[in-house]
Amino acid sequence: MASQGYYDWLNAGKPYALVRPLAKTQANIRRHGLTVYDYPDNSHLLASKPEDHTSFSYTGWPNAYTRWKGRAIDIMPRDDSAAARAENTKIALQIIRDKDADYPGARWVKYINYTDDDGHCWHVSWQPTKSVTSSGDMGHVHVSGRSDMDDYAGADDYDPVARMNGDDDMLGQAGIKIEATESSIAVPGGANRRRLWLVLTNDTGIFDHAGPDYALRIVAKPYNKPWVFINDDGRVGGVVANGVVRIKNGETMSWPLPDDTRCVSIVRQKIGDTEPYAGPLTAALEM
């Protein structure tokens, strides 16, 4: 039996608006040629306890649901091929990594349902702590949003597909340029090593890395070897205050690159973690 909310919605003229962070994320993902649904179908509309696709959901969190706003999207595979399903899974995992890392673009996420490479379907929720349970919502990526971030602007440029592919130039958007040059830097043993020059090109770039528990790290990827840290201090920029890294106009810092480096990136990492990779802010530089 349909809910009272459904009949109220009909009587109100079927009002519906997808909230800002989901609408912006949806538009960004669609640029990659992917189908991303939001508007509820009849199974959503006529449910006895309607959920986030509808604009009269019973499951708003953390605040009571405000009518008449939708807070869910479904990211569909490109087709029914194994490659398309694998891509769909990778998109979900990128969103999960971003949410776990408190990446600003993903802060609005309440929960996500996705199917892994083995065909198992999972419900990953942050309400408020992370919880992983099984789900029956298979075959696509469902993402629901929090009910207290309807006008959140921090996801306007959030593109999990670009981030997954290493194309998300968040540093470039802030006016940051990364360059690597050949130089004759003497090292023990008499060999020369390439040196990375990190050029910070304006005084307005601000990187929000979620407080003192996180830092921006510079990492390098030598050929056929794991990512490695190359900056000893673990932070980018000269001033750190209230968990925000602020860069100075024209500031230049440099570090030696490992032999046979193929790619340099800046990542966001929780302080104390030993693994360099925590989701790149930019692919930075292919070499």
Buried (B, 14 or more C-beta within 10 A) or exposed (E): EBBEBBEEBEEEEEEBEBBBBBBBBBEBBEEBEBEBBBBBEEEBBBBEEBBBBBBBBBBBBEEEBBBBBBBBBBBBBBEEEEEBBEBBBBBBBBBBBBBBBBBBBBBBBBBBBBBEEEEEBBBBBBEEEEEEEEBEBEBBBBBBBBBEBBEBEBBBBBBBBBBBBBEBBBBBEBBBBBEBEEEEEEEEEEEEBBBBBBEBBBEEBEBBBBEEEBBBBBBBBBEEEEBBBBBEEEBBBEEBEEEBBBBEEEBEBBBBBBEEBBBBBBBBBBEEEEEBBBBBBBBBBEB
